[in-house]
Amino acid sequence: MSAAFQKAAEDSKKLLAKPSNDELLELYGLYKVGNAEDISSAPAPGMFDMKASLRETPPPPPSSSSSPPRGSSSPHTMTAVIGADGKAKKNAWQKVVDEGISPETAQERYVALVEQLKAKHGFDENKVPDAVGN
């Protein structure tokens, strides 16, 4: 593993703004291939990889009627939020594998992507890295 790749992995945790999901997934896929990890030995994402939480939807804007909408006992409801993070990560990893690039090429692309993200989202060398999963 190259020193530049290791530094880029650390630098990616010190961005000032969170990259988009697509950017994060691209980083993930390149990182896995850059580490020469074998996708065929990785467990398939399953039900327990799903994140489920309840989120309260915001109340509707005030209207002339003070009664709740028909069929509702409350002006706002609880909504289930589900994300398939495990599947998206494995798909991103598979996409890079399917390109047939070497671990060295994946490392080079990872370093270049982190440099782009530093310019786009800001970077602070002294920032305490965010905890994983936040």
Backbone as a printed PyTorch tensor [residue, N CA C, xyz], in Angstrom:
tensor([[[  0.8570,  -1.1740,   0.0000],
         [  0.0000,   0.0000,   0.0000],
         [  0.9030,   1.2380,   0.0000]],

        [[  0.6290,   2.1540,  -0.9050],
         [  1.4820,   3.3370,  -1.0300],
         [  1.2360,   4.3280,   0.1090]],

        [[  2.2640,   5.0980,   0.4090],
         [  2.1470,   6.1250,   1.4480],
         [  1.1130,   7.1760,   1.0500]],

        [[  1.0560,   7.5070,  -0.2460],
         [  0.0810,   8.4990,  -0.7220],
         [ -1.3500,   7.9960,  -0.5100]],

        [[ -1.5690,   6.7020,  -0.7280],
         [ -2.8890,   6.0980,  -0.5300],
         [ -3.2730,   6.1410,   0.9510]],

        [[ -2.3440,   5.7970,   1.8170],
         [ -2.6070,   5.8310,   3.2610],
         [ -2.9190,   7.2520,   3.7230]],

        [[ -2.1550,   8.2260,   3.2280],
         [ -2.4020,   9.6210,   3.6110],
         [ -3.7560,  10.0830,   3.0910]],

        [[ -4.1000,   9.7020,   1.8650],
         [ -5.3980,  10.0880,   1.3000],
         [ -6.5410,   9.5020,   2.1270]],

        [[ -6.3660,   8.2740,   2.6030],
         [ -7.4010,   7.6580,   3.4400],
         [ -7.5930,   8.4630,   4.7260]],

        [[ -6.5010,   8.9300,   5.3160],
         [ -6.6020,   9.7740,   6.5160],
         [ -7.1960,  11.1390,   6.1750]],

        [[ -6.7430,  11.7260,   5.0750],
         [ -7.2390,  13.0440,   4.6680],
         [ -8.7360,  13.0190,   4.3730]],

        [[ -9.2370,  11.8960,   3.8690],
         [-10.6660,  11.8090,   3.5390],
         [-11.5430,  11.9780,   4.7740]],

        [[-10.9820,  11.7420,   5.9430],
         [-11.7270,  11.8790,   7.2010],
         [-11.6510,  13.2980,   7.7560]],

        [[-10.9110,  14.1750,   7.0820],
         [-10.7100,  15.5380,   7.5730],
         [-11.3040,  16.5850,   6.6340]],

        [[-12.2420,  16.1480,   5.7990],
         [-12.9380,  17.0940,   4.9260],
         [-13.8610,  17.9480,   5.7770]],

        [[-14.0560,  19.1920,   5.3880],
         [-14.8860,  20.1030,   6.1740],
         [-16.3770,  19.8990,   5.9340]],

        [[-16.7390,  19.4060,   4.7730],
         [-18.1430,  19.1170,   4.4710],
         [-18.2280,  17.6720,   4.0050]],

        [[-19.3540,  17.0590,   4.2820],
         [-19.5430,  15.6520,   3.9080],
         [-19.7620,  15.5290,   2.4040]],

        [[-18.9980,  14.6460,   1.7600],
         [-19.2150,  14.4060,   0.3280],
         [-20.5920,  13.7920,   0.0760]],

        [[-21.0240,  13.8390,  -1.1760],
         [-22.3050,  13.2340,  -1.5460],
         [-22.2150,  11.7180,  -1.3940]],

        [[-23.3640,  11.0670,  -1.3630],
         [-23.3770,   9.6070,  -1.2750],
         [-22.6340,   8.9800,  -2.4480]],

        [[-22.8140,   9.5300,  -3.6490],
         [-22.1180,   8.9890,  -4.8190],
         [-20.6040,   9.1050,  -4.6580]],

        [[-20.1420,  10.2350,  -4.1310],
         [-18.7060,  10.4180,  -3.9120],
         [-18.1890,   9.4350,  -2.8610]],

        [[-18.9630,   9.2650,  -1.7940],
         [-18.5590,   8.3350,  -0.7400],
         [-18.5080,   6.9000,  -1.2550]],

        [[-19.4830,   6.5280,  -2.0770],
         [-19.5020,   5.1720,  -2.6260],
         [-18.3290,   4.9400,  -3.5790]],

        [[-17.9910,   5.9620,  -4.3650],
         [-16.8350,   5.8320,  -5.2570],
         [-15.5550,   5.6640,  -4.4400]],

        [[-15.4130,   6.4540,  -3.3760],
         [-14.2610,   6.3080,  -2.4850],
         [-14.1960,   4.8920,  -1.9260]],

        [[-15.3380,   4.3920,  -1.4780],
         [-15.4040,   3.0640,  -0.8710],
         [-14.9280,   1.9890,  -1.8520]],

        [[-15.4710,   2.0180,  -3.0660],
         [-15.0980,   1.0190,  -4.0600],
         [-13.6180,   1.0630,  -4.3930]],

        [[-13.0940,   2.2650,  -4.5890],
         [-11.6690,   2.4110,  -4.8960],
         [-10.7980,   1.9640,  -3.7210]],

        [[-11.2400,   2.2640,  -2.5000],
         [-10.4780,   1.8780,  -1.3150],
         [-10.3920,   0.3560,  -1.2020]],

        [[-11.5200,  -0.3120,  -1.3900],
         [-11.5430,  -1.7720,  -1.2750],
         [-10.6360,  -2.4240,  -2.3230]],

        [[-10.7280,  -1.9600,  -3.5650],
         [ -9.8770,  -2.5170,  -4.6200],
         [ -8.4200,  -2.1280,  -4.3690]],

        [[ -8.1920,  -0.8980,  -3.9180],
         [ -6.8360,  -0.4430,  -3.6130],
         [ -6.1750,  -1.2520,  -2.5170]],

        [[ -6.9670,  -1.7880,  -1.6060],
         [ -6.4600,  -2.6500,  -0.5390],
         [ -6.3610,  -4.1030,  -0.9820]],

        [[ -6.6890,  -4.3750,  -2.2350],
         [ -6.6600,  -5.7300,  -2.8060],
         [ -7.5680,  -6.6820,  -2.0350]],

        [[ -8.6970,  -6.1590,  -1.5670],
         [ -9.6590,  -7.0150,  -0.8710],
         [-10.4580,  -7.8030,  -1.9010]],

        [[-10.7820,  -9.0350,  -1.5610],
         [-11.4770,  -9.9440,  -2.4670],
         [-12.9820,  -9.8390,  -2.2630]],

        [[-13.6690,  -9.3010,  -3.2590],
         [-15.1150,  -9.1160,  -3.1490],
         [-15.8530, -10.4480,  -3.0590]],

        [[-15.2880, -11.5000,  -3.6480],
         [-15.9790, -12.7920,  -3.6290],
         [-16.0170, -13.4040,  -2.2350]],

        [[-15.1220, -12.9890,  -1.3540],
         [-15.1300, -13.5170,   0.0100],
         [-15.8860, -12.6080,   0.9780]],

        [[-16.3680, -11.4780,   0.4880],
         [-17.1290, -10.5600,   1.3440],
         [-18.5490, -11.0970,   1.5130]],

        [[-19.1000, -11.0080,   2.7240],
         [-20.4710, -11.4840,   2.9170],
         [-21.4590, -10.6240,   2.1320]],

        [[-22.4900, -11.2630,   1.6470],
         [-23.5420, -10.5300,   0.9330],
         [-24.2830,  -9.6500,   1.9210]],

        [[-24.6520,  -8.4420,   1.5050],
         [-25.4170,  -7.5920,   2.4140],
         [-26.7530,  -8.2560,   2.7100]],

        [[-27.1640,  -8.1700,   3.9370],
         [-28.4120,  -8.8090,   4.3370],
         [-29.3180,  -7.8550,   5.0660]],

        [[-30.3500,  -8.4160,   5.6320],
         [-31.3660,  -7.6280,   6.3150],
         [-30.7620,  -6.7860,   7.4370]],

        [[-29.7470,  -7.3130,   8.1020],
         [-29.1970,  -6.5930,   9.2440],
         [-28.2800,  -5.4530,   8.8350]],

        [[-27.9990,  -5.3220,   7.5410],
         [-27.2470,  -4.1770,   7.0420],
         [-28.1510,  -2.9760,   6.8200]],

        [[-29.4430,  -3.2150,   6.8470],
         [-30.3980,  -2.1400,   6.6100],
         [-30.4560,  -1.2530,   7.8480]],

        [[-30.5040,   0.0320,   7.6110],
         [-30.6930,   0.9740,   8.7070],
         [-32.1580,   1.3520,   8.7090]],

        [[-32.7990,   1.1920,   9.8260],
         [-34.1980,   1.5860,   9.9130],
         [-34.3570,   2.4860,  11.1250]],

        [[-35.0090,   3.5670,  10.9210],
         [-35.2740,   4.4700,  12.0270],
         [-36.5970,   5.1530,  11.7690]],

        [[-37.1500,   5.6780,  12.8050],
         [-38.3920,   6.4190,  12.6530],
         [-38.0710,   7.8930,  12.6940]],

        [[-38.6870,   8.6140,  11.8250],
         [-38.4680,  10.0490,  11.7470],
         [-39.8300,  10.7120,  11.7340]],

        [[-39.9690,  11.7440,  12.5010],
         [-41.2280,  12.4680,  12.5060],
         [-41.2410,  13.4140,  11.3190]],

        [[-42.3050,  13.3360,  10.5330],
         [-42.4260,  14.2590,   9.4130],
         [-42.8510,  15.6060,   9.9540]],

        [[-42.4050,  16.6770,   9.3330],
         [-42.7640,  17.9990,   9.8370],
         [-44.2640,  18.2330,   9.7010]],

        [[-44.8120,  19.0460,  10.5910],
         [-46.2360,  19.3360,  10.4920],
         [-46.5300,  20.0940,   9.2020]],

        [[-47.7350,  19.9310,   8.6760],
         [-48.0880,  20.6570,   7.4600],
         [-48.1610,  22.1500,   7.7420]],

        [[-48.0690,  22.9760,   6.7010],
         [-48.1660,  24.4160,   6.9230],
         [-49.5400,  24.7660,   7.4900]],

        [[-49.6150,  25.8510,   8.2680],
         [-50.9000,  26.2410,   8.8470],
         [-51.9240,  26.5060,   7.7420]],

        [[-53.1340,  26.1080,   8.0120],
         [-54.2100,  26.3600,   7.0530],
         [-55.3690,  27.0120,   7.7870]],

        [[-56.3670,  27.3760,   7.0210],
         [-57.5160,  28.0330,   7.6320],
         [-58.3030,  27.0630,   8.4980]],

        [[-58.1640,  25.7780,   8.2400],
         [-58.8740,  24.7700,   9.0240],
         [-57.9650,  24.3110,  10.1540]],

        [[-58.4940,  24.2410,  11.3550],
         [-57.6770,  23.8160,  12.4810],
         [-57.7880,  22.3170,  12.7220]],

        [[-58.6270,  21.6290,  11.9590],
         [-58.7770,  20.1910,  12.1590],
         [-57.7280,  19.4430,  11.3480]],

        [[-57.3120,  18.2660,  11.8550],
         [-56.3260,  17.4850,  11.1130],
         [-56.9160,  16.9510,   9.8160]],

        [[-56.0760,  16.5900,   8.8570],
         [-56.5710,  16.0510,   7.5910],
         [-57.4070,  14.7980,   7.8210]],

        [[-58.3150,  14.5350,   6.8850],
         [-59.1600,  13.3480,   7.0130],
         [-58.3010,  12.1020,   7.0410]],

        [[-58.6980,  11.1450,   7.8750],
         [-57.9630,   9.8970,   7.9760],
         [-56.7280,  10.0050,   8.8460]],

        [[-56.5380,  11.1480,   9.4720],
         [-55.3720,  11.3420,  10.3190],
         [-55.8270,  11.8390,  11.6710]],

        [[-55.2230,  11.3050,  12.7150],
         [-55.5720,  11.7640,  14.0510],
         [-54.5750,  12.7930,  14.5410]],

        [[-53.5820,  13.0900,  13.7340],
         [-52.5290,  14.0120,  14.1250],
         [-52.1290,  14.8550,  12.9220]],

        [[-51.6850,  16.0910,  13.1640],
         [-51.2610,  16.9120,  12.0400],
         [-49.9460,  16.4420,  11.4190]],

        [[-49.2090,  15.5630,  12.0820],
         [-48.0090,  14.9960,  11.4730],
         [-47.9090,  13.5190,  11.8390]],

        [[-47.1460,  12.7810,  11.0840],
         [-47.0830,  11.3320,  11.2520],
         [-45.6410,  10.8690,  11.3670]],

        [[-45.4740,   9.6280,  11.7520],
         [-44.1520,   9.0160,  11.8160],
         [-43.9020,   8.2800,  10.5050]],

        [[-42.7100,   8.4250,   9.9770],
         [-42.3590,   7.7970,   8.7140],
         [-41.1500,   6.9000,   8.9300]],

        [[-41.1760,   5.7100,   8.3820],
         [-40.0180,   4.8150,   8.4680],
         [-39.0040,   5.2210,   7.4080]],

        [[-37.7670,   5.3150,   7.8210],
         [-36.6820,   5.6530,   6.9040],
         [-35.7700,   4.4330,   6.8230]],

        [[-35.6180,   3.9010,   5.6260],
         [-34.7970,   2.7040,   5.4610],
         [-33.7590,   2.9620,   4.3800]],

        [[-32.5260,   2.6400,   4.6540],
         [-31.4620,   2.7780,   3.6680],
         [-30.7250,   1.4610,   3.5240]],

        [[-30.3940,   1.0920,   2.3410],
         [-29.6930,  -0.1670,   2.0890],
         [-28.2090,   0.1140,   1.8870]],

        [[-27.5420,   0.5610,   2.9430],
         [-26.1340,   0.9480,   2.8510],
         [-25.2360,  -0.1990,   2.4160]],

        [[-25.4490,  -1.3790,   2.9760],
         [-24.5970,  -2.5200,   2.6540],
         [-24.6410,  -2.8740,   1.1810]],

        [[-25.8230,  -2.8820,   0.6040],
         [-25.9710,  -3.2330,  -0.8110],
         [-25.3300,  -2.1680,  -1.7030]],

        [[-25.5280,  -0.8990,  -1.3720],
         [-24.9470,   0.1850,  -2.1710],
         [-23.4220,   0.1210,  -2.1340]],

        [[-22.8620,  -0.1710,  -0.9730],
         [-21.4060,  -0.2730,  -0.8540],
         [-20.8730,  -1.4340,  -1.6860]],

        [[-21.5300,  -2.5750,  -1.5830],
         [-21.0570,  -3.7380,  -2.3450],
         [-21.1840,  -3.4730,  -3.8450]],

        [[-22.2600,  -2.8080,  -4.2580],
         [-22.4220,  -2.4720,  -5.6760],
         [-21.3210,  -1.5260,  -6.1530]],

        [[-20.9550,  -0.5460,  -5.3100],
         [-19.8890,   0.3940,  -5.6680],
         [-18.5550,  -0.3360,  -5.7920]],

        [[-18.3200,  -1.2510,  -4.8920],
         [-17.0960,  -2.0530,  -4.9160],
         [-17.0800,  -2.9130,  -6.1810]],

        [[-18.2070,  -3.5600,  -6.4800],
         [-18.3040,  -4.4190,  -7.6590],
         [-18.0700,  -3.6240,  -8.9420]],

        [[-18.5710,  -2.3920,  -8.9680],
         [-18.3890,  -1.5390, -10.1500],
         [-16.9020,  -1.3310, -10.4450]],

        [[-16.1180,  -1.0770,  -9.4030],
         [-14.6750,  -0.8790,  -9.5950],
         [-14.0150,  -2.2030,  -9.9860]],

        [[-14.4350,  -3.3060,  -9.3550],
         [-13.9010,  -4.6240,  -9.7170],
         [-14.1610,  -4.9030, -11.1940]],

        [[-15.3740,  -4.5870, -11.6520],
         [-15.7550,  -4.8480, -13.0430],
         [-14.9270,  -4.0420, -14.0470]],

        [[-14.3490,  -2.9330, -13.6020],
         [-13.4800,  -2.1440, -14.4850],
         [-12.1650,  -2.8740, -14.7580]],

        [[-11.8540,  -3.8480, -13.9170],
         [-10.6440,  -4.6420, -14.1230],
         [ -9.3500,  -3.9120, -13.8320]],

        [[ -9.3970,  -2.8990, -12.9730],
         [ -8.1790,  -2.1350, -12.6760],
         [ -7.3690,  -2.8170, -11.5790]],

        [[ -6.0940,  -2.5520, -11.5720],
         [ -5.1960,  -3.1180, -10.5680],
         [ -5.3550,  -2.3580,  -9.2520]],

        [[ -4.9180,  -2.9750,  -8.1450],
         [ -4.9260,  -2.2460,  -6.8730],
         [ -4.1190,  -0.9440,  -6.9450]],

        [[ -3.0230,  -0.9500,  -7.6890],
         [ -2.1960,   0.2540,  -7.8100],
         [ -2.9590,   1.3720,  -8.5180]],

        [[ -3.6820,   1.0270,  -9.5800],
         [ -4.4830,   2.0200, -10.2970],
         [ -5.6150,   2.5260,  -9.4150]],

        [[ -6.2380,   1.6290,  -8.6540],
         [ -7.3070,   2.0370,  -7.7340],
         [ -6.7570,   3.0060,  -6.6910]],

        [[ -5.5540,   2.7410,  -6.2010],
         [ -4.9370,   3.6420,  -5.2260],
         [ -4.6960,   5.0170,  -5.8400]],

        [[ -4.1950,   5.0440,  -7.0660],
         [ -3.9420,   6.3260,  -7.7400],
         [ -5.2420,   7.1020,  -7.9330]],

        [[ -6.2900,   6.4130,  -8.3530],
         [ -7.5840,   7.0800,  -8.5480],
         [ -8.1690,   7.5390,  -7.2170]],

        [[ -7.9670,   6.7540,  -6.1620],
         [ -8.4420,   7.1300,  -4.8300],
         [ -7.7580,   8.4200,  -4.3710]],

        [[ -6.4420,   8.4690,  -4.5200],
         [ -5.6770,   9.6610,  -4.1230],
         [ -6.1670,  10.8750,  -4.9080]],

        [[ -6.3560,  10.7260,  -6.2150],
         [ -6.8250,  11.8370,  -7.0550],
         [ -8.2220,  12.2840,  -6.6360]],

        [[ -9.0980,  11.3280,  -6.3260],
         [-10.4560,  11.6790,  -5.9060],
         [-10.4420,  12.4210,  -4.5740]],

        [[ -9.6400,  11.9750,  -3.6390],
         [ -9.5520,  12.6700,  -2.3470],
         [ -9.0560,  14.0990,  -2.5560]],

        [[ -8.0940,  14.2970,  -3.4370],
         [ -7.6080,  15.6540,  -3.7220],
         [ -8.7290,  16.5220,  -4.3010]],

        [[ -9.5420,  15.9580,  -5.1940],
         [-10.6880,  16.6960,  -5.7450],
         [-11.6800,  17.0500,  -4.6380]],

        [[-11.9310,  16.0990,  -3.7420],
         [-12.8900,  16.3390,  -2.6590],
         [-12.3640,  17.3780,  -1.6720]],

        [[-11.0630,  17.3900,  -1.4450],
         [-10.4710,  18.4050,  -0.5690],
         [-10.7010,  19.7970,  -1.1490]],

        [[-10.5260,  19.9380,  -2.4600],
         [-10.7470,  21.2300,  -3.1150],
         [-12.2290,  21.6030,  -3.1070]],

        [[-13.0840,  20.6370,  -3.2950],
         [-14.5250,  20.8870,  -3.3920],
         [-15.1790,  21.1320,  -2.0310]],

        [[-14.8110,  20.3320,  -1.0330],
         [-15.5030,  20.3660,   0.2590],
         [-14.7040,  21.0440,   1.3670]],

        [[-13.4850,  21.4180,   1.0820],
         [-12.6400,  22.0170,   2.1100],
         [-11.9320,  20.9310,   2.9060]],

        [[-10.8210,  21.3150,   3.5160],
         [ -9.9750,  20.3540,   4.2090],
         [ -9.2500,  21.0660,   5.3340]],

        [[ -9.1540,  20.3980,   6.4850],
         [ -8.4100,  20.9290,   7.6220],
         [ -7.5210,  19.8160,   8.1560]],

        [[ -6.2220,  19.9570,   7.9450],
         [ -5.2480,  18.9500,   8.3860],
         [ -5.3680,  18.6690,   9.8840]],

        [[ -5.7800,  19.6730,  10.6630],
         [ -5.8470,  19.5320,  12.1170],
         [ -7.2030,  19.0580,  12.6260]],

        [[ -8.1380,  18.8240,  11.7260],
         [ -9.4770,  18.3810,  12.1320],
         [ -9.3990,  16.9920,  12.7590]],

        [[-10.1410,  16.8260,  13.8520],
         [-10.2680,  15.5040,  14.4490],
         [-11.2190,  14.7180,  13.5490]],

        [[-10.7840,  13.5620,  13.0490],
         [-11.6430,  12.8110,  12.1240],
         [-13.0090,  12.5070,  12.7290]],

        [[-14.0370,  12.5770,  11.8720],
         [-15.3840,  12.2380,  12.3030],
         [-15.4430,  10.7560,  12.6320]],

        [[-16.2990,  10.4220,  13.5920],
         [-16.5050,   9.0200,  13.9290],
         [-17.1720,   8.3180,  12.7570]],

        [[-16.8150,   7.0780,  12.5320],
         [-17.4080,   6.3030,  11.4420],
         [-18.8920,   6.1260,  11.7160]],

        [[-19.6970,   6.3040,  10.6570],
         [-21.1360,   6.1280,  10.7920],
         [-21.8780,   7.4070,  11.0890]],

        [[-21.1720,   8.5180,  11.2210],
         [-21.8400,   9.8010,  11.4770],
         [-21.8850,  10.6300,  10.2340]]])
